[in-house]
Amino acid sequence: MPQKPGQSVLSARPYLPLFFALVIFSGLAVFLFLPFRPIGNLKECLTQFNSILAAGGCFLLSRRWLASFNASALAGAVFGFGPFLLSFKIYHPLAGFIAAVSPWLFCPVALWDCYAAPTPTVQIRRLILLIVPFAFIFLFFWLSSLPCIGPYDLMPRTQQFHPANLPMLAGFPGPFGKQIILGLYANVFILALMGLIVYLALLRIAVLAPVLIGLVFSFCQPILDVPPVLWMAIPMLFLSILAGLGAQTMAWAGPTDRKWILFCMLIAALLGGICLTKAYFGQDRSFFFPAKMYGIAFLTTTSLFFLVKLKLSGRLLQWILIVTAIALDLILTGRIVLSNLS
């Protein structure tokens, strides 16, 4: 495996990388939303703002585990401009704001004294900081439901995560425009798969605690008027950081790591074949586009495999291949998602 990517690179000026990342995310937002003319449309502008806010929070949070600016920027982009965040456009902007602010709420527990010895005082402080994000979300929706304040109906309170949504995590088409989309883009899924391989090797159990809590809440009935599907923001955040970890791993991969790239290449080919089969034999034309995206994922991982195997490239070309594939998926698939939400 590549060198251990669990070391934080928070510098003496931690906000400088965040500033540059926010500039990148703002440019991506303008380019992605350009065909939908958000200027002058308050709801569209707030949707853009929520995406930039979510991307920035994921970027900052991921700096706890990712050593590469590029990897953190990719993690932020795939969270802030992924189907999950974009699909909040169909509801009140404040619902999307709560999903967007969730990464920021976890930054204190992840970044404050992250290398301190696990003394009882430190452990208690971390537990309190871990409770804060959940308490904030509960309090926000509980207050918005009070008659003396509104009540404000930000989004349906009955939507939950169902196992039937799992194929959408692999980039397969779903009921766009009807509910929150619990999905990833095709190229993002392949990177998240690589990130999962690295995570299983490192096995940071403590990181899973908030993810599992969010997953459990997403299957429950509404608690204090919080829509269960909103809790999926935490697992989706985890998957986005895994995608950043996968990108970093592929960009830093050496000859001994090519078997993992080969595995991801084969998965991309398999999923692309499934999409083509669905499109041609299942007469479902919506599978054509994810098949193309998996084709790009296959070409990218194949190129990375041979570059690594033959020792023909350094990190720069590998980063160019990865960033290009993700950018194409973010822009092309993101615009399809937004058009179906309009």
LOMI-330922 format. One record per residue (C-alpha): residue in three letters; x, y, z. Coordinates in steps of 0.02 Angstrom, whole numbers, plus 32768, in hexadecimal, padded with zeros to 4 digits. Example, Ala and Ser with C-alpha at 12.3 -4.5 7.8 and 13.67 -1.06 7.14 Angstrom:
- ALA,8267,7F1F,8186
- SER,82AC,7FCB,8165
% end
This chain:
- MET,8000,8000,8000
- PRO,8039,80B6,7FEA
- GLN,807F,811A,8078
- LYS,8008,812F,8108
- PRO,7F90,81BC,80D9
- GLY,7F4C,81D6,8187
- GLN,7FC0,8265,81B5
- SER,7F72,8310,81BE
- VAL,7FC7,839B,8160
- LEU,7F77,8429,81C1
- SER,7FFC,84AF,81B9
- ALA,801B,854C,821C
- ARG,7FA8,85A1,819F
- PRO,7F1A,8523,818D
- TYR,7EA1,85A0,8140
- LEU,7F0C,85C6,80A8
- PRO,7EEB,851C,8054
- LEU,7E33,852F,8084
- PHE,7E2E,85D9,802E
- PHE,7E75,8592,7F8D
- ALA,7DFE,84FE,7F97
- LEU,7D68,8572,7FAA
- VAL,7DA1,85D3,7F10
- ILE,7DA7,852F,7EAF
- PHE,7CFC,84FA,7EEF
- SER,7CB1,85A4,7EC4
- GLY,7CF2,8595,7E12
- LEU,7CAE,84E4,7E05
- ALA,7C05,851F,7E45
- VAL,7BFB,85A9,7DC3
- PHE,7C2C,8533,7D37
- LEU,7BB7,84A7,7D6F
- PHE,7B1F,8516,7D8A
- LEU,7B3F,8586,7CF4
- PRO,7ABB,8537,7C80
- PHE,7A36,854D,7D07
- ARG,7A48,860B,7D16
- PRO,7A50,8619,7DD4
- ILE,7A74,86D5,7DCF
- GLY,79DC,8731,7E14
- ASN,798B,868F,7E4F
- LEU,799E,868C,7F0C
- LYS,797B,85D2,7F20
- GLU,79FC,85A5,7E9A
- CYS,7A7C,8618,7EEA
- LEU,7A5E,85C8,7F94
- THR,7A72,851C,7F46
- GLN,7B1A,8554,7F01
- PHE,7B4B,859B,7FAA
- ASN,7B1C,84F8,8002
- SER,7B88,8494,7F89
- ILE,7C1E,8506,7FA3
- LEU,7C04,8504,805F
- ALA,7BF8,8445,8063
- ALA,7C91,8431,7FF4
- GLY,7CF7,84A7,8062
- GLY,7CC4,844C,8101
- CYS,7CEF,83A2,80B8
- PHE,7D97,83E7,807B
- LEU,7DC4,8428,8128
- LEU,7D88,838B,8181
- SER,7DE8,8318,810B
- ARG,7E8B,8371,8134
- ARG,7E8B,830B,81D4
- TRP,7EAC,826D,816F
- LEU,7EE5,829F,80C0
- ALA,7F95,82DF,80A2
- SER,7F73,8323,7FF3
- PHE,7F1D,83C8,7FC8
- ASN,7EE0,8379,7F26
- ALA,7E92,82E6,7F81
- SER,7E39,8358,7FFF
- ALA,7DFB,83C8,7F72
- LEU,7DB5,8330,7F16
- ALA,7D61,82F3,7FB5
- GLY,7D11,839D,7FCE
- ALA,7CD8,83A9,7F1A
- VAL,7C86,82FE,7F16
- PHE,7C29,8322,7FB9
- GLY,7BF3,83D4,7F92
- PHE,7BC7,83B4,7EDB
- GLY,7B8F,8300,7EE8
- PRO,7ADD,82C5,7ECB
- PHE,7AB5,82C4,7F85
- LEU,7AD5,837D,7FA4
- LEU,7A93,83B4,7EFB
- SER,79EE,835A,7F15
- PHE,79C4,83C8,7FAC
- LYS,799B,8449,7F27
- ILE,78E9,8403,7F1F
- TYR,78CA,8436,7FD5
- HIS,78E0,84D1,803F
- PRO,7992,8519,8036
- LEU,79A3,850B,80F3
- ALA,7994,844D,80E6
- GLY,7A26,844D,806E
- PHE,7A82,84C5,80E3
- ILE,7A7A,8448,8173
- ALA,7AC1,83BF,8103
- ALA,7B46,8438,80C5
- VAL,7B7C,8470,8172
- SER,7B8D,83BE,81B5
- PRO,7C47,83AD,8186
- TRP,7C6E,844F,81E2
- LEU,7C19,840D,827E
- PHE,7C91,8379,8283
- CYS,7D2E,83E3,826A
- PRO,7D47,840D,8324
- VAL,7D49,8357,835B
- ALA,7DB7,8324,82C8
- LEU,7E35,83B3,82CB
- TRP,7E40,83F2,837E
- ASP,7ED4,83A0,83D6
- CYS,7ECF,8315,8355
- TYR,7F79,82D4,838D
- ALA,7F5F,82E8,8448
- ALA,7F7A,8251,84B6
- PRO,7ED5,81F7,84DB
- THR,7EC9,822E,8590
- PRO,7E1F,8228,85E8
- THR,7E0E,82E5,85D7
- VAL,7E31,82DF,851C
- GLN,7DB9,824D,8503
- ILE,7D2C,82A7,8560
- ARG,7D49,8345,84FA
- ARG,7D45,82E1,8458
- LEU,7CA3,828C,848D
- ILE,7C52,8334,84B0
- LEU,7C8D,8379,8409
- LEU,7C4A,82DE,83B2
- ILE,7B9E,82FA,83FE
- VAL,7B98,83B0,83C3
- PRO,7B6F,838C,8309
- PHE,7ADF,8318,8336
- ALA,7A9D,8391,83BA
- PHE,7AA5,8422,833E
- ILE,7A40,83C5,82BA
- PHE,79BF,838B,8339
- LEU,79AE,843A,8381
- PHE,799F,848E,82D6
- PHE,7910,8421,8298
- TRP,78B9,841F,8341
- LEU,78BA,84DE,8348
- SER,787F,84ED,8293
- SER,77EA,847F,82BC
- LEU,77AF,84EA,834F
- PRO,770F,854E,832C
- CYS,7759,85E7,8382
- ILE,77E5,85EC,8301
- GLY,778F,85AE,8264
- PRO,7774,8523,8257
- TYR,77E0,850D,81BD
- ASP,77CB,8473,8151
- LEU,787B,8469,810A
- MET,7868,83BD,80BB
- PRO,77FF,831E,80CE
- ARG,7820,82CB,8176
- THR,77FA,821A,813B
- GLN,7882,81FA,80BA
- GLN,78FA,8173,80F4
- PHE,798C,8112,80AE
- HIS,7958,806B,8064
- PRO,79C4,7FDA,8027
- ALA,7973,7FF5,7F7D
- ASN,79DB,8096,7F70
- LEU,7A7F,8037,7F77
- PRO,7A95,8027,7EB8
- MET,7A97,80E6,7EAF
- LEU,7B35,80E6,7F19
- ALA,7B89,8090,7E85
- GLY,7B53,811B,7E0E
- PHE,7ABA,80C2,7DCA
- PRO,7A23,812D,7D99
- GLY,799B,814F,7E17
- PRO,78FC,81B4,7E33
- PHE,794B,825E,7E13
- GLY,78E0,82F3,7E43
- LYS,786C,8291,7EB6
- GLN,78D5,8279,7F52
- ILE,7982,8291,7F9C
- ILE,79FF,8232,7F31
- LEU,7A6B,81BD,7F96
- GLY,7AEA,81A1,7F0E
- LEU,7B9B,81BB,7ED1
- TYR,7BE0,81DE,7E25
- ALA,7C2D,814A,7DCB
- ASN,7CE2,8185,7DD4
- VAL,7CC9,81BA,7E88
- PHE,7C8B,810D,7EB4
- ILE,7D29,80BD,7E6E
- LEU,7D97,8135,7ED2
- ALA,7D2F,8114,7F6E
- LEU,7D49,805A,7F53
- MET,7E05,8076,7F50
- GLY,7DF6,80E2,7FEB
- LEU,7D95,8059,8042
- ILE,7E23,7FDE,8020
- VAL,7E9E,8056,8072
- TYR,7E27,8077,8103
- LEU,7E12,7FBE,8126
- ALA,7ED0,7FAF,812C
- LEU,7EDC,803E,81A9
- LEU,7E36,8016,8202
- ARG,7E17,80B6,8262
- ILE,7D83,8077,82C9
- ALA,7D5F,811E,831F
- VAL,7D3A,8170,8276
- LEU,7CA9,80F8,825B
- ALA,7C4B,812C,82FA
- PRO,7BF0,81C7,82B4
- VAL,7BD9,816F,820C
- LEU,7B80,80DC,825C
- ILE,7B17,814F,82C9
- GLY,7AE0,81B1,8230
- LEU,7AB9,8110,81D3
- VAL,7A4F,80CD,8263
- PHE,79EF,8172,8271
- SER,79CD,816F,81B5
- PHE,796C,80CB,81CB
- CYS,7909,810C,8261
- GLN,7869,816F,8268
- PRO,7880,822D,8276
- ILE,78CD,825F,831D
- LEU,78A4,8311,8356
- ASP,7862,8331,82A6
- VAL,7909,830F,8250
- PRO,78EA,82BA,81A7
- PRO,7943,8211,81AF
- VAL,7992,8226,8103
- LEU,79EF,82C1,8141
- TRP,7A5B,8252,81B0
- MET,7AA0,8203,8112
- ALA,7B0A,82A0,8101
- ILE,7B84,8251,817B
- PRO,7B9E,81AC,811B
- MET,7BA6,820E,8078
- LEU,7C2B,827D,80C5
- PHE,7C8D,81E2,80F6
- LEU,7C80,819D,8045
- SER,7CBC,8243,7FFD
- ILE,7D57,8241,806B
- LEU,7D72,818C,8039
- ALA,7D6F,81C6,7F84
- GLY,7DF4,8247,7FAD
- LEU,7E5A,81C1,8003
- GLY,7E45,8151,7F6A
- ALA,7E7F,81DE,7EF7
- GLN,7F17,81FD,7F63
- THR,7F40,8143,7F66
- MET,7F34,8132,7EA9
- ALA,7F9B,81CF,7E8C
- TRP,8022,8195,7F04
- ALA,801B,80DE,7ED2
- GLY,80BA,807E,7EAD
- PRO,80D8,7FDA,7E4F
- THR,80A9,7F73,7EE9
- ASP,7FFD,7FC4,7EEE
- ARG,7FCA,7F9D,7E3D
- LYS,7F60,7F07,7E74
- TRP,7EE7,7F7D,7ECB
- ILE,7EDC,7FED,7E32
- LEU,7EBD,7F50,7DCA
- PHE,7E31,7F1F,7E40
- CYS,7DDF,7FCB,7E2C
- MET,7DF7,7FBF,7D6F
- LEU,7D9B,7F18,7D6A
- ILE,7D0D,7F5D,7DD7
- ALA,7CFB,7FF1,7D61
- ALA,7CF3,7F7A,7CCC
- LEU,7C73,7F0C,7D25
- LEU,7C01,7F9C,7D57
- GLY,7C10,7FEA,7CAB
- GLY,7BDF,7F42,7C5E
- ILE,7B48,7F38,7CD2
- CYS,7B11,7FE6,7C9C
- LEU,7B23,7FBA,7BE4
- THR,7AC0,7F19,7BFE
- LYS,7A36,7F7A,7C55
- ALA,7A35,7FFB,7BC9
- TYR,7A31,7F81,7B37
- PHE,79D5,7EE9,7B79
- GLY,7971,7F3C,7C04
- GLN,793A,7FC8,7B8F
- ASP,7966,804A,7C12
- ARG,79BF,80D8,7BB8
- SER,79E7,8130,7C5D
- PHE,7A74,80B2,7C74
- PHE,7AD2,80EF,7BDA
- PHE,7B1F,8184,7C2F
- PRO,7B62,8129,7CCA
- ALA,7BA9,80A7,7C51
- LYS,7C0C,8134,7BFE
- MET,7C49,8173,7CA7
- TYR,7C80,80C4,7CD7
- GLY,7CD9,80BD,7C30
- ILE,7D3A,8158,7C64
- ALA,7D5D,8108,7D0E
- PHE,7D9C,806B,7CB5
- LEU,7E0E,80CE,7C41
- THR,7E51,8134,7CD3
- THR,7E78,809E,7D42
- THR,7EC1,803F,7CAD
- SER,7F35,80D1,7C86
- LEU,7F67,80DD,7D3D
- PHE,7F87,8022,7D45
- PHE,8001,8023,7CB2
- LEU,8054,80C4,7CE9
- VAL,8074,8079,7D94
- LYS,80A5,7FCD,7D52
- LEU,8121,8011,7CD4
- LYS,815E,809D,7D46
- LEU,813E,811B,7CBC
- SER,80F7,81A9,7D22
- GLY,8107,820F,7DC0
- ARG,8077,8252,7E24
- LEU,8050,82E5,7DB2
- LEU,800D,8280,7D1F
- GLN,7FAF,820C,7D94
- TRP,7F5B,82A2,7DE7
- ILE,7F2F,82EA,7D3C
- LEU,7ED8,8247,7D0A
- ILE,7E77,823C,7DAE
- VAL,7E43,82F3,7DB5
- THR,7E0D,82F2,7CFE
- ALA,7D9E,8258,7D18
- ILE,7D4D,82A1,7DB4
- ALA,7D35,834C,7D63
- LEU,7CDD,82FF,7CCD
- ASP,7C6B,829C,7D3F
- LEU,7C45,8330,7DB1
- ILE,7C1A,83A4,7D21
- LEU,7BC1,832D,7CAA
- THR,7B63,82C3,7D28
- GLY,7B47,8356,7D9D
- ARG,7AF0,83B7,7D13
- ILE,7A81,8321,7CED
- VAL,7A51,8319,7DA6
- LEU,7A2D,83D4,7DAC
- SER,79C6,83CE,7D0B
- ASN,795A,8345,7D55
- LEU,7943,83AB,7DF4
- SER,790F,8449,7D97
% end
